[in-house]
């Protein structure tokens, strides 16, 4: 049976909207260099509901698309062809012109990252794009329906590497409004301080609370004596350990948990609170099928082609491909 739940994302969508949110992670990281125009072109050509990507801000205030606060030594090469040393320079320390000098089109051979994404097609000479360049590519494709899920990349544990949360949110919101995409976008983050700022600056843009409740990068931090520095002053323990209630209190329109953290009980609780649930980042078709059967509202994946295949097998309506060259 075709799914009937519409992913509202905090706003009223037309009846023609897709019922399932198929998001291309960093464009299509499994297929093309992440967060680049070739990756976004691959996602648009495959057919996605949403382009998911990460935002940083340069020294001269330009909003660019990059996952890491500092240039990744497994991704970025200088003009001499050598990969940057670890740690790489912070994006905030570089002007846009300086950032554009780096080649991010080919993973470092022999690295664990390259082994993890062995199917990624190298595109030497590829540069880090601006938000404006991504929007221009979407316009070139003729796709007027695809959404933008913009993640702010900053950390309360590394304040010096980025703008402060307020200035970061101002830059990202300003760029989104300037490009005319606010009405078809969401802003997501693990650092909810920027979400709080974005809610005040642009209440018309729904926010997405990202959560990870395990490992060294756990931003929920349940059962600890102090509130997590990631959650803008909230503490999950004040909500009986309920992450859905925490997300609702944060004012987010969508909850986006790590897929291995999601239980059937938490999903049911989120739905009872009116929270759509979009899980990240799922690349195995068996996991995709299981989560769709659980009833999630969307999936973020490095392989939108794989997710389309699984979704088709589940009789889910698929977004229309809009082939485009970067």
C-alpha positions as a LaTeX table, in Angstrom:
\begin{tabular}{lrrr}
\hline
Residue & $x$ (\AA) & $y$ (\AA) & $z$ (\AA) \\
\hline
Unk1 & 0.00 & 0.00 & 0.00 \\
Unk2 & 1.29 & 3.47 & $-0.88$ \\
Unk3 & 2.34 & 5.50 & 2.16 \\
Unk4 & $-0.09$ & 8.29 & 2.98 \\
Unk5 & 1.86 & 10.23 & 5.59 \\
Unk6 & 3.05 & 13.57 & 4.18 \\
Unk7 & 6.29 & 14.98 & 5.53 \\
Unk8 & 5.04 & 18.37 & 6.62 \\
Unk9 & 8.40 & 19.70 & 7.80 \\
Unk10 & 6.55 & 22.24 & 9.87 \\
Unk11 & 4.72 & 23.86 & 6.96 \\
Unk12 & 1.71 & 23.08 & 4.80 \\
Unk13 & 2.82 & 21.35 & 1.62 \\
Unk14 & 0.72 & 21.00 & $-1.53$ \\
Unk15 & $-1.13$ & 17.76 & $-2.07$ \\
Unk16 & 1.27 & 16.91 & $-4.87$ \\
Unk17 & 4.22 & 16.82 & $-2.44$ \\
Unk18 & 6.16 & 13.60 & $-2.06$ \\
Unk19 & 4.94 & 11.41 & 0.79 \\
Unk20 & 8.45 & 10.24 & 1.68 \\
Unk21 & 11.51 & 12.46 & 2.07 \\
Unk22 & 14.39 & 10.97 & 0.07 \\
Unk23 & 17.44 & 13.05 & 0.98 \\
Unk24 & 20.79 & 12.94 & $-0.79$ \\
Unk25 & 23.48 & 13.22 & 1.91 \\
Unk26 & 26.13 & 15.79 & 1.00 \\
Unk27 & 24.52 & 15.53 & $-2.42$ \\
Unk28 & 25.39 & 11.92 & $-3.19$ \\
Unk29 & 28.60 & 11.18 & $-1.28$ \\
Unk30 & 28.68 & 7.53 & $-2.28$ \\
Unk31 & 28.69 & 8.45 & $-5.97$ \\
Unk32 & 30.55 & 11.76 & $-6.33$ \\
Unk33 & 32.85 & 13.99 & $-4.22$ \\
Unk34 & 30.84 & 15.14 & $-1.22$ \\
Unk35 & 29.23 & 18.58 & $-1.02$ \\
Unk36 & 30.29 & 19.50 & $-4.54$ \\
Unk37 & 28.41 & 20.48 & $-7.68$ \\
Unk38 & 29.07 & 17.02 & $-9.23$ \\
Unk39 & 27.47 & 15.41 & $-6.14$ \\
Unk40 & 24.43 & 17.67 & $-6.28$ \\
Unk41 & 24.11 & 17.11 & $-10.01$ \\
Unk42 & 24.18 & 13.34 & $-9.40$ \\
Unk43 & 21.46 & 13.65 & $-6.75$ \\
Unk44 & 19.24 & 15.80 & $-8.96$ \\
Unk45 & 19.79 & 13.47 & $-11.90$ \\
Unk46 & 18.87 & 10.43 & $-9.79$ \\
Unk47 & 15.83 & 12.15 & $-8.30$ \\
Unk48 & 15.69 & 13.23 & $-4.66$ \\
Unk49 & 13.14 & 15.08 & $-2.57$ \\
Unk50 & 15.82 & 17.01 & $-0.69$ \\
Unk51 & 19.45 & 18.02 & $-1.13$ \\
Unk52 & 21.17 & 17.69 & 2.25 \\
Unk53 & 24.43 & 19.57 & 2.72 \\
Unk54 & 26.67 & 21.34 & 5.22 \\
Unk55 & 27.38 & 25.04 & 5.53 \\
Unk56 & 30.45 & 26.93 & 6.64 \\
Unk57 & 31.34 & 30.62 & 6.56 \\
Unk58 & 34.59 & 31.99 & 5.13 \\
Unk59 & 36.76 & 34.80 & 6.46 \\
Unk60 & 35.02 & 37.23 & 4.10 \\
Unk61 & 31.53 & 36.10 & 5.10 \\
Unk62 & 30.67 & 33.80 & 2.21 \\
Unk63 & 28.46 & 30.78 & 2.95 \\
Unk64 & 30.12 & 27.73 & 1.44 \\
Unk65 & 29.26 & 24.03 & 1.34 \\
Unk66 & 31.68 & 21.99 & 3.43 \\
Unk67 & 31.24 & 19.36 & 6.12 \\
Unk68 & 34.31 & 20.01 & 8.24 \\
Unk69 & 35.22 & 23.15 & 10.15 \\
Unk70 & 38.78 & 22.66 & 8.90 \\
Unk71 & 39.86 & 21.32 & 5.52 \\
Unk72 & 39.84 & 17.52 & 5.55 \\
Unk73 & 43.30 & 15.99 & 4.91 \\
Unk74 & 41.62 & 13.04 & 3.16 \\
Unk75 & 39.76 & 15.34 & 0.77 \\
Unk76 & 41.51 & 18.67 & 0.16 \\
Unk77 & 44.65 & 19.22 & $-1.94$ \\
Unk78 & 46.57 & 22.45 & $-2.35$ \\
Unk79 & 47.82 & 23.99 & $-5.58$ \\
Unk80 & 50.92 & 21.79 & $-5.33$ \\
Unk81 & 48.75 & 18.66 & $-5.55$ \\
Unk82 & 49.56 & 17.57 & $-1.99$ \\
Unk83 & 46.80 & 16.81 & 0.48 \\
Unk84 & 46.66 & 19.27 & 3.36 \\
Unk85 & 48.34 & 18.37 & 6.63 \\
Unk86 & 46.21 & 17.41 & 9.61 \\
Unk87 & 44.73 & 19.61 & 10.95 \\
Unk88 & 43.90 & 21.57 & 7.85 \\
Unk89 & 43.24 & 25.29 & 7.90 \\
Unk90 & 39.89 & 26.43 & 9.28 \\
Unk91 & 37.38 & 27.58 & 6.68 \\
Unk92 & 36.84 & 30.67 & 8.80 \\
Unk93 & 40.53 & 31.58 & 8.34 \\
Unk94 & 40.32 & 31.58 & 4.53 \\
Unk95 & 38.72 & 33.99 & 2.10 \\
Unk96 & 36.52 & 32.50 & $-0.59$ \\
Unk97 & 39.28 & 33.04 & $-3.15$ \\
Unk98 & 41.78 & 31.23 & $-0.93$ \\
Unk99 & 39.33 & 28.39 & $-0.31$ \\
Unk100 & 38.70 & 28.01 & $-4.04$ \\
Unk101 & 42.40 & 27.22 & $-4.52$ \\
Unk102 & 41.88 & 23.78 & $-2.95$ \\
Unk103 & 40.91 & 20.72 & $-5.01$ \\
Unk104 & 38.29 & 18.53 & $-3.26$ \\
Unk105 & 37.50 & 16.23 & $-6.15$ \\
Unk106 & 39.39 & 13.06 & $-5.20$ \\
Unk107 & 39.77 & 11.15 & $-1.94$ \\
Unk108 & 43.27 & 10.45 & $-0.66$ \\
Unk109 & 44.25 & 7.04 & $-2.06$ \\
Unk110 & 44.73 & 4.37 & 0.60 \\
Unk111 & 42.88 & 6.29 & 3.32 \\
Unk112 & 40.12 & 4.68 & 5.35 \\
Unk113 & 37.79 & 7.31 & 3.94 \\
Unk114 & 38.61 & 6.29 & 0.38 \\
Unk115 & 38.03 & 2.63 & 1.26 \\
Unk116 & 34.69 & 3.48 & 2.85 \\
Unk117 & 33.52 & 5.18 & $-0.35$ \\
Unk118 & 35.26 & 3.07 & $-2.96$ \\
Unk119 & 32.41 & 3.68 & $-5.44$ \\
Unk120 & 32.83 & 7.46 & $-5.31$ \\
Unk121 & 33.86 & 8.71 & $-8.76$ \\
Unk122 & 36.83 & 11.11 & $-8.59$ \\
Unk123 & 36.43 & 14.46 & $-10.32$ \\
Unk124 & 39.84 & 16.15 & $-10.09$ \\
Unk125 & 39.73 & 19.92 & $-10.17$ \\
Unk126 & 36.46 & 20.18 & $-8.25$ \\
Unk127 & 36.19 & 23.14 & $-5.87$ \\
Unk128 & 34.16 & 23.84 & $-2.74$ \\
Unk129 & 30.96 & 25.58 & $-3.91$ \\
Unk130 & 29.07 & 28.47 & $-2.40$ \\
Unk131 & 25.43 & 28.17 & $-1.44$ \\
Unk132 & 24.65 & 30.47 & $-4.36$ \\
Unk133 & 26.38 & 28.09 & $-6.78$ \\
Unk134 & 24.33 & 25.13 & $-5.52$ \\
Unk135 & 21.10 & 27.08 & $-5.96$ \\
Unk136 & 22.21 & 28.11 & $-9.47$ \\
Unk137 & 22.73 & 24.43 & $-10.34$ \\
Unk138 & 19.23 & 23.59 & $-9.13$ \\
Unk139 & 17.80 & 26.40 & $-11.24$ \\
Unk140 & 19.77 & 25.10 & $-14.22$ \\
Unk141 & 18.17 & 21.67 & $-13.70$ \\
Unk142 & 14.70 & 23.18 & $-13.87$ \\
Unk143 & 13.73 & 21.48 & $-10.61$ \\
Unk144 & 11.33 & 23.77 & $-8.73$ \\
Unk145 & 10.29 & 21.19 & $-6.13$ \\
Unk146 & 13.51 & 19.90 & $-4.58$ \\
Unk147 & 14.09 & 21.07 & $-1.02$ \\
Unk148 & 17.28 & 22.20 & 0.73 \\
Unk149 & 18.30 & 20.81 & 4.14 \\
Unk150 & 21.15 & 23.02 & 5.32 \\
Unk151 & 23.28 & 21.87 & 8.25 \\
Unk152 & 25.25 & 24.40 & 10.27 \\
Unk153 & 28.72 & 23.03 & 11.05 \\
Unk154 & 30.02 & 24.39 & 14.31 \\
Unk155 & 30.78 & 23.01 & 17.74 \\
Unk156 & 30.54 & 24.34 & 21.30 \\
Unk157 & 33.80 & 22.48 & 21.91 \\
Unk158 & 35.72 & 24.34 & 19.17 \\
Unk159 & 34.53 & 27.91 & 19.40 \\
Unk160 & 37.57 & 29.43 & 17.72 \\
Unk161 & 37.16 & 27.49 & 14.50 \\
Unk162 & 33.89 & 29.12 & 13.37 \\
Unk163 & 31.75 & 32.17 & 13.84 \\
Unk164 & 29.73 & 32.26 & 17.05 \\
Unk165 & 26.23 & 30.68 & 16.81 \\
Unk166 & 24.39 & 33.99 & 16.37 \\
Unk167 & 26.67 & 35.26 & 13.60 \\
Unk168 & 26.74 & 31.84 & 11.96 \\
Unk169 & 22.94 & 31.67 & 11.88 \\
Unk170 & 22.74 & 35.24 & 10.55 \\
Unk171 & 25.10 & 34.38 & 7.68 \\
Unk172 & 23.29 & 31.18 & 6.71 \\
Unk173 & 19.78 & 32.61 & 7.01 \\
Unk174 & 20.85 & 35.71 & 5.09 \\
Unk175 & 22.29 & 33.64 & 2.25 \\
Unk176 & 19.18 & 31.44 & 2.07 \\
Unk177 & 16.91 & 34.47 & 1.90 \\
Unk178 & 19.12 & 36.17 & $-0.67$ \\
Unk179 & 18.89 & 33.09 & $-2.89$ \\
Unk180 & 15.12 & 32.86 & $-2.47$ \\
Unk181 & 15.08 & 29.34 & $-1.03$ \\
Unk182 & 13.79 & 29.99 & 2.49 \\
Unk183 & 10.31 & 28.73 & 1.66 \\
Unk184 & 11.63 & 25.34 & 0.51 \\
Unk185 & 14.34 & 24.79 & 3.10 \\
Unk186 & 15.08 & 23.54 & 6.59 \\
Unk187 & 18.04 & 24.29 & 8.84 \\
Unk188 & 19.46 & 21.42 & 10.85 \\
Unk189 & 22.27 & 21.06 & 13.37 \\
Unk190 & 23.76 & 19.03 & 16.18 \\
Unk191 & 24.58 & 22.38 & 17.79 \\
Unk192 & 21.13 & 23.62 & 18.71 \\
Unk193 & 22.40 & 27.09 & 19.57 \\
Unk194 & 22.25 & 27.96 & 15.87 \\
Unk195 & 18.75 & 26.47 & 15.63 \\
Unk196 & 17.59 & 28.71 & 18.46 \\
Unk197 & 19.08 & 31.72 & 16.67 \\
Unk198 & 17.57 & 30.70 & 13.32 \\
Unk199 & 14.13 & 30.29 & 14.89 \\
Unk200 & 14.30 & 33.88 & 16.05 \\
Unk201 & 15.82 & 35.27 & 12.85 \\
Unk202 & 13.61 & 33.35 & 10.42 \\
Unk203 & 10.64 & 31.65 & 12.10 \\
Unk204 & 9.33 & 30.76 & 8.65 \\
Unk205 & 12.23 & 28.32 & 8.10 \\
Unk206 & 11.59 & 25.02 & 9.96 \\
Unk207 & 14.46 & 23.72 & 12.05 \\
Unk208 & 15.61 & 20.10 & 12.38 \\
Unk209 & 17.13 & 18.76 & 15.60 \\
Unk210 & 19.94 & 16.33 & 14.83 \\
Unk211 & 20.75 & 13.84 & 17.58 \\
Unk212 & 23.38 & 11.23 & 18.28 \\
Unk213 & 23.06 & 9.32 & 21.54 \\
Unk214 & 26.20 & 7.19 & 21.52 \\
Unk215 & 29.96 & 7.36 & 21.23 \\
Unk216 & 32.36 & 10.25 & 21.58 \\
Unk217 & 30.17 & 12.63 & 19.58 \\
Unk218 & 27.01 & 12.07 & 21.66 \\
Unk219 & 25.21 & 15.43 & 21.75 \\
Unk220 & 22.26 & 14.22 & 23.88 \\
Unk221 & 24.39 & 13.18 & 26.87 \\
Unk222 & 21.64 & 11.56 & 28.93 \\
Unk223 & 22.26 & 10.79 & 32.60 \\
Unk224 & 25.10 & 13.27 & 33.05 \\
Unk225 & 25.15 & 15.79 & 35.89 \\
Unk226 & 25.29 & 18.84 & 33.61 \\
Unk227 & 23.29 & 19.80 & 30.54 \\
Unk228 & 24.88 & 18.99 & 27.18 \\
Unk229 & 26.68 & 22.02 & 25.70 \\
Unk230 & 25.16 & 21.11 & 22.32 \\
Unk231 & 21.51 & 21.63 & 23.25 \\
Unk232 & 21.19 & 25.39 & 23.84 \\
Unk233 & 20.58 & 25.05 & 27.56 \\
Unk234 & 18.18 & 22.10 & 27.46 \\
Unk235 & 18.79 & 18.85 & 29.31 \\
Unk236 & 17.24 & 15.56 & 28.19 \\
Unk237 & 17.10 & 14.44 & 31.80 \\
Unk238 & 14.54 & 17.19 & 32.47 \\
Unk239 & 12.27 & 15.36 & 30.02 \\
Unk240 & 12.58 & 11.94 & 31.62 \\
Unk241 & 15.23 & 10.96 & 29.08 \\
Unk242 & 12.76 & 11.39 & 26.20 \\
Unk243 & 14.56 & 12.70 & 23.12 \\
Unk244 & 11.30 & 13.38 & 21.21 \\
Unk245 & 10.05 & 15.56 & 24.10 \\
Unk246 & 13.43 & 17.30 & 24.18 \\
Unk247 & 13.22 & 18.01 & 20.43 \\
Unk248 & 9.69 & 19.33 & 20.76 \\
Unk249 & 10.76 & 21.64 & 23.58 \\
Unk250 & 13.59 & 22.92 & 21.39 \\
Unk251 & 11.04 & 24.15 & 18.86 \\
Unk252 & 12.21 & 21.87 & 16.05 \\
Unk253 & 9.74 & 20.87 & 13.36 \\
Unk254 & 11.57 & 17.62 & 12.59 \\
Unk255 & 13.60 & 15.11 & 14.61 \\
Unk256 & 16.58 & 13.63 & 12.78 \\
Unk257 & 18.25 & 10.88 & 14.87 \\
Unk258 & 21.10 & 8.56 & 14.00 \\
Unk259 & 19.28 & 5.56 & 12.62 \\
Unk260 & 20.75 & 3.06 & 15.07 \\
Unk261 & 19.44 & 5.14 & 17.98 \\
Unk262 & 15.83 & 4.99 & 16.80 \\
Unk263 & 13.47 & 2.56 & 18.54 \\
Unk264 & 9.87 & 1.79 & 17.68 \\
Unk265 & 8.80 & 3.34 & 20.99 \\
Unk266 & 10.69 & 6.58 & 20.33 \\
Unk267 & 9.28 & 6.76 & 16.80 \\
Unk268 & 5.74 & 6.30 & 18.12 \\
Unk269 & 6.32 & 8.98 & 20.76 \\
Unk270 & 7.64 & 11.41 & 18.15 \\
Unk271 & 4.60 & 10.85 & 15.97 \\
Unk272 & 2.30 & 11.39 & 18.95 \\
Unk273 & 3.99 & 14.78 & 19.40 \\
Unk274 & 3.52 & 15.65 & 15.73 \\
Unk275 & 7.23 & 15.31 & 14.91 \\
Unk276 & 8.20 & 13.85 & 11.53 \\
Unk277 & 11.26 & 11.60 & 11.84 \\
Unk278 & 14.00 & 11.67 & 9.19 \\
Unk279 & 16.88 & 9.32 & 10.01 \\
Unk280 & 20.56 & 9.63 & 9.05 \\
Unk281 & 22.70 & 8.23 & 7.36 \\
Unk282 & 21.53 & 4.90 & 5.94 \\
Unk283 & 23.41 & 3.22 & 3.08 \\
Unk284 & 22.50 & $-0.47$ & 3.41 \\
Unk285 & 19.32 & $-1.43$ & 1.50 \\
Unk286 & 18.26 & $-3.85$ & 4.25 \\
Unk287 & 18.39 & $-1.05$ & 6.82 \\
Unk288 & 16.49 & 1.23 & 4.43 \\
Unk289 & 13.74 & $-1.35$ & 4.04 \\
Unk290 & 13.51 & $-1.96$ & 7.78 \\
Unk291 & 13.23 & 1.74 & 8.62 \\
Unk292 & 10.61 & 2.34 & 5.95 \\
Unk293 & 8.61 & $-0.53$ & 7.40 \\
Unk294 & 9.00 & 1.03 & 10.87 \\
Unk295 & 7.31 & 4.14 & 9.52 \\
Unk296 & 10.01 & 6.81 & 9.32 \\
Unk297 & 9.10 & 9.88 & 7.30 \\
Unk298 & 12.38 & 10.13 & 5.45 \\
Unk299 & 15.89 & 8.79 & 5.05 \\
Unk300 & 19.18 & 10.61 & 4.48 \\
Unk301 & 21.59 & 8.51 & 2.39 \\
Unk302 & 24.90 & 8.72 & 0.56 \\
Unk303 & 23.36 & 6.54 & $-2.15$ \\
Unk304 & 20.06 & 8.03 & $-3.37$ \\
Unk305 & 20.06 & 5.49 & $-6.20$ \\
Unk306 & 19.91 & 2.62 & $-3.69$ \\
Unk307 & 17.16 & 4.30 & $-1.69$ \\
Unk308 & 15.11 & 4.87 & $-4.83$ \\
Unk309 & 15.31 & 1.15 & $-5.60$ \\
Unk310 & 14.15 & 0.18 & $-2.10$ \\
Unk311 & 11.43 & 2.83 & $-2.07$ \\
Unk312 & 10.12 & 1.62 & $-5.43$ \\
Unk313 & 9.90 & $-1.91$ & $-4.05$ \\
Unk314 & 7.79 & $-0.48$ & $-1.21$ \\
Unk315 & 5.50 & 1.28 & $-3.72$ \\
Unk316 & 6.58 & 4.71 & $-2.48$ \\
Unk317 & 6.08 & 7.59 & $-4.91$ \\
Unk318 & 9.48 & 8.74 & $-6.14$ \\
Unk319 & 10.64 & 12.31 & $-6.88$ \\
Unk320 & 11.12 & 13.07 & $-10.55$ \\
Unk321 & 14.76 & 13.05 & $-11.75$ \\
Unk322 & 16.01 & 16.31 & $-13.28$ \\
Unk323 & 19.24 & 15.44 & $-15.13$ \\
Unk324 & 21.81 & 18.21 & $-15.08$ \\
Unk325 & 25.54 & 18.65 & $-15.62$ \\
Unk326 & 27.58 & 20.56 & $-13.02$ \\
\hline
\end{tabular}
